């Protein structure tokens, strides 16, 4: 039989109204009382009715995740499931649920975001990508809706959680420069994505500081993060015979590159960006700590939601450090 709020109150030695305020996480309740009530809830396996709670508090206890243009990216690129795992772990600790927003195209995704905001289905949004002039982000801004970008925001007034991808691209390139290589290629995913451009900028910065001439013939972008969008095909257009090493923007791009090199029986050192130890025979990888990116994204969005409740506007810009892992 399901436990009642009165039973929780009796076990915790408080009134039912105090239990309700603890469920609503009211600041007027002491931490000691909250701990007692939550311990009683756990002991009785009590689960509050979040629908009823949202009618009182005007909060849904749900956050929305907005996926990139092609949702296949979310399922194929290991970065996104790792980020989602980080978000889910912290959300569960705060009794939050997650709603994923997707669509066949930009219009479909915008309609999904409108439904979440206008329908008050979520308390805030996390955009799991970043690109310039995004109408979905602009819609959230126009409606004063709590959100953040997991990535780099052009506007200084948009909250974000990200890596320093310019520095990451520079570190990846310097890894090969320190080994004496000069003819270093760069392959990336979708050129429109800020992360691709930032890592490319870091690559060029490293070459410049090492007095190595930039050679555009050694650089290729594909149309997306997916395998069929063809880092493999890009390799066919590069002067492989003149290359000493390759920097790739992510593990899916690296997979196509390594497939090509293996089939052609060509040995070139390859570095990429990932968050878990890759199964690929990479020379090294930049660990971007996607799990912590996800965790910090939820924590920051929760703070933004809390700020808005207090009529406060604070812009958060949080960077998660990366590291180079060698094999």
C-alpha positions in Angstrom: 0.0 0.0 0.0 1.3 3.4 -0.9 2.6 5.6 2.0 0.7 8.8 2.7 2.0 12.3 3.5 0.5 11.9 7.0 2.6 8.8 7.6 5.7 10.6 6.5 4.9 13.5 8.8 4.3 11.2 11.8 7.6 9.4 11.3 9.5 12.6 10.9 7.8 14.3 13.8 6.5 17.2 11.8 3.2 18.4 10.4 1.9 17.4 6.9 2.3 21.0 5.7 6.0 20.9 6.6 6.4 17.7 4.5 4.8 19.6 1.6 7.2 22.5 2.0 10.1 20.1 2.1 8.9 18.5 -1.1 8.7 22.0 -2.6 12.3 22.6 -1.3 11.2 25.8 0.5 14.1 27.9 1.8 12.1 28.6 5.0 12.6 25.0 6.2 15.9 24.2 7.9 18.3 21.7 6.5 17.9 19.6 9.6 14.2 19.3 9.1 14.6 18.6 5.4 17.0 15.8 6.2 14.5 14.2 8.7 11.6 14.4 6.3 13.6 13.1 3.4 14.9 10.2 5.5 11.3 9.4 6.5 10.2 9.6 2.8 13.0 7.1 1.9 12.2 4.8 4.8 8.5 4.7 3.7 9.3 4.6 0.0 7.1 7.7 -0.3 6.9 9.4 -3.7 5.2 12.8 -3.9 2.7 13.6 -6.6 4.7 15.9 -8.9 1.6 16.9 -10.9 -0.1 18.2 -7.8 3.2 19.8 -6.7 3.5 21.7 -9.9 0.0 23.1 -9.6 1.1 24.6 -6.2 4.7 25.6 -7.0 4.3 26.4 -10.7 7.3 24.1 -11.4 7.1 20.8 -13.3 10.3 19.2 -12.0 11.1 18.5 -15.6 13.9 19.9 -17.8 14.0 19.7 -21.6 17.0 18.7 -23.6 17.2 20.1 -27.2 19.1 17.8 -29.6 21.1 18.8 -32.6 19.5 19.1 -36.1 19.8 15.4 -36.8 18.9 13.3 -33.8 21.0 10.4 -35.3 24.0 12.4 -34.1 22.7 12.0 -30.5 22.7 8.2 -30.8 25.8 7.7 -32.9 28.3 10.1 -31.2 29.4 8.8 -27.8 29.7 12.4 -26.6 25.9 12.8 -26.3 25.0 9.6 -24.3 27.9 10.4 -21.9 26.6 14.0 -21.4 23.1 12.6 -20.9 24.3 10.2 -18.3 25.9 13.1 -16.4 22.7 15.2 -16.6 20.5 12.2 -15.5 22.7 11.4 -12.5 22.3 14.9 -11.0 18.7 15.3 -12.1 17.7 12.1 -10.3 19.3 13.4 -7.1 17.0 16.5 -7.4 13.9 14.5 -8.3 13.9 16.0 -11.8 12.7 14.2 -14.9 14.0 14.8 -18.4 12.1 15.4 -21.6 14.0 15.1 -24.9 13.0 17.4 -27.7 13.7 16.5 -31.3 12.3 17.0 -34.8 12.9 16.1 -38.4 14.1 19.6 -39.3 14.6 23.0 -37.7 11.0 23.9 -38.0 9.9 20.7 -36.3 12.4 21.2 -33.5 11.3 24.8 -33.0 7.7 23.6 -32.7 8.7 21.1 -30.1 10.5 23.8 -28.1 7.4 26.1 -28.4 5.2 23.3 -27.0 7.5 22.8 -24.0 7.7 26.6 -23.3 4.1 27.6 -24.0 2.7 24.4 -22.5 4.8 24.9 -19.4 6.0 21.3 -19.7 9.5 22.0 -18.5 11.2 24.4 -16.0 14.2 25.0 -18.2 16.1 23.9 -21.3 19.6 22.6 -22.1 20.7 23.0 -25.7 23.1 20.1 -26.4 24.8 21.9 -29.3 25.8 25.4 -30.3 25.5 27.2 -33.6 25.3 30.9 -34.7 21.9 32.5 -35.2 19.9 29.6 -33.8 16.1 30.4 -33.9 15.5 27.9 -31.1 17.8 29.7 -28.7 16.4 33.1 -29.8 12.9 31.9 -29.1 13.9 31.0 -25.5 15.6 34.4 -25.1 12.5 36.2 -26.5 10.3 34.4 -23.9 12.6 35.0 -21.0 12.7 31.2 -20.5 15.5 29.6 -18.3 18.1 27.8 -20.5 21.7 27.3 -21.1 23.9 26.1 -24.0 26.2 23.1 -23.7 28.8 24.7 -25.9 30.0 28.2 -26.8 27.5 31.1 -27.0 28.3 34.1 -29.2 26.2 36.4 -27.0 27.9 37.3 -23.6 24.4 37.3 -22.0 23.8 33.6 -22.6 24.7 31.1 -19.9 26.8 28.2 -21.0 28.8 25.2 -19.9 31.7 24.2 -22.2 35.3 23.2 -22.7 37.9 25.7 -23.9 37.8 24.1 -27.4 40.2 26.6 -28.9 42.8 25.6 -26.3 41.8 22.0 -26.8 42.5 22.3 -30.6 45.8 24.0 -29.8 46.8 21.4 -27.3 46.0 18.5 -29.7 48.1 20.2 -32.5 50.9 21.0 -30.2 51.1 17.3 -29.2 52.3 16.5 -32.7 54.4 19.7 -33.1 56.4 18.7 -30.0 57.2 15.4 -31.7 58.7 17.3 -34.6 55.8 17.1 -37.1 55.0 20.0 -39.4 52.6 18.7 -42.0 49.6 18.2 -39.7 46.2 17.7 -41.2 42.9 18.7 -39.6 39.5 17.0 -40.2 36.3 18.1 -38.5 32.5 17.6 -38.6 29.9 20.2 -39.4 31.6 23.5 -40.2 28.6 25.4 -39.0 29.0 24.1 -35.4 30.9 26.4 -33.1 32.9 23.4 -31.6 34.3 22.6 -35.0 35.3 26.2 -35.6 36.9 26.6 -32.2 39.0 23.4 -32.5 40.0 24.5 -36.0 41.0 27.9 -34.6 43.1 26.2 -32.0 44.8 24.1 -34.7 45.7 27.3 -36.7 46.9 29.1 -33.5 49.3 26.2 -32.7 50.7 26.3 -36.2 51.1 30.1 -36.1 52.9 30.1 -32.8 55.3 27.3 -34.0 56.0 29.3 -37.2 54.5 26.5 -39.3 52.7 27.8 -42.5 49.0 27.0 -42.6 48.2 24.8 -45.6 44.5 24.8 -46.4 45.0 21.6 -48.5 45.5 19.7 -45.3 42.1 20.7 -43.9 38.7 19.2 -44.6 35.2 19.6 -43.0 32.4 17.2 -43.5 28.7 18.1 -43.4 28.0 16.6 -40.0 29.1 14.3 -37.2 27.8 11.1 -38.8 30.0 8.5 -40.4 28.3 8.7 -43.8 28.9 12.4 -43.8 32.3 11.3 -44.6 35.5 11.9 -43.0 36.4 8.7 -44.9 35.6 10.4 -48.2 37.4 13.5 -47.1 40.6 11.5 -46.7 40.4 10.6 -50.4 40.7 14.3 -51.2 43.7 15.0 -48.9 47.4 14.8 -50.0 48.1 11.9 -47.7 51.6 11.5 -49.0 52.5 14.9 -47.6 51.0 14.4 -44.2 52.8 13.4 -41.0 49.9 13.4 -38.5 46.1 14.2 -38.3 44.0 16.1 -35.8 40.3 15.1 -35.8 37.5 17.0 -34.1 35.7 14.0 -32.6 35.7 10.3 -32.4 33.3 9.7 -35.2 35.5 11.7 -37.6 38.5 9.8 -36.3 36.7 6.5 -37.0 36.3 7.4 -40.7 39.9 8.5 -40.9 41.3 5.4 -39.3 39.1 3.2 -41.4 40.6 4.8 -44.5 44.1 4.5 -43.3 43.7 0.9 -42.3 42.2 0.0 -45.7 45.0 1.8 -47.5 47.6 0.3 -45.2 48.9 3.8 -44.3 50.3 4.6 -40.9 49.7 8.1 -39.6 49.4 9.2 -36.0 45.9 10.5 -35.2 44.6 12.5 -32.2 40.9 13.2 -31.4 38.5 14.4 -28.8 36.5 12.0 -26.6 35.3 11.4 -23.0 35.8 7.7 -22.6 38.7 5.6 -23.6 38.2 5.1 -27.3 38.2 1.7 -28.9 40.0 3.2 -31.8 43.8 2.9 -32.2 44.4 6.6 -31.6 47.8 7.9 -30.8 46.2 10.1 -28.1 42.9 11.9 -27.3 41.8 15.0 -25.6 39.5 14.0 -22.7 36.8 16.6 -22.6 35.1 15.1 -19.5 31.6 14.9 -21.0 30.2 13.3 -17.8 31.1 16.4 -15.8 29.9 18.6 -18.6 26.5 17.0 -18.2 26.5 17.2 -14.4 27.5 20.9 -14.4 24.9 21.7 -17.1 22.1 20.5 -14.9 23.5 22.1 -11.8 23.8 25.4 -13.6 20.4 25.3 -15.2 18.9 24.5 -11.7 20.6 27.7 -10.4 19.2 29.7 -13.4 15.7 28.4 -12.6 16.2 29.3 -8.9 17.5 32.8 -9.9 14.5 33.5 -12.1 12.2 32.5 -9.2 13.9 35.3 -7.2 13.7 37.7 -10.1 17.4 37.6 -10.5 19.3 37.5 -13.8 22.8 36.1 -13.7 24.8 34.9 -16.6 26.9 31.8 -15.9 30.0 30.9 -18.1 31.5 27.7 -16.8 34.4 25.8 -18.4 35.2 22.2 -17.7 38.9 21.4 -18.0 40.3 18.9 -20.5 43.4 16.7 -20.5 45.5 14.8 -23.0 45.5 11.0 -22.6 48.2 9.0 -24.4 48.2 5.3 -25.2 
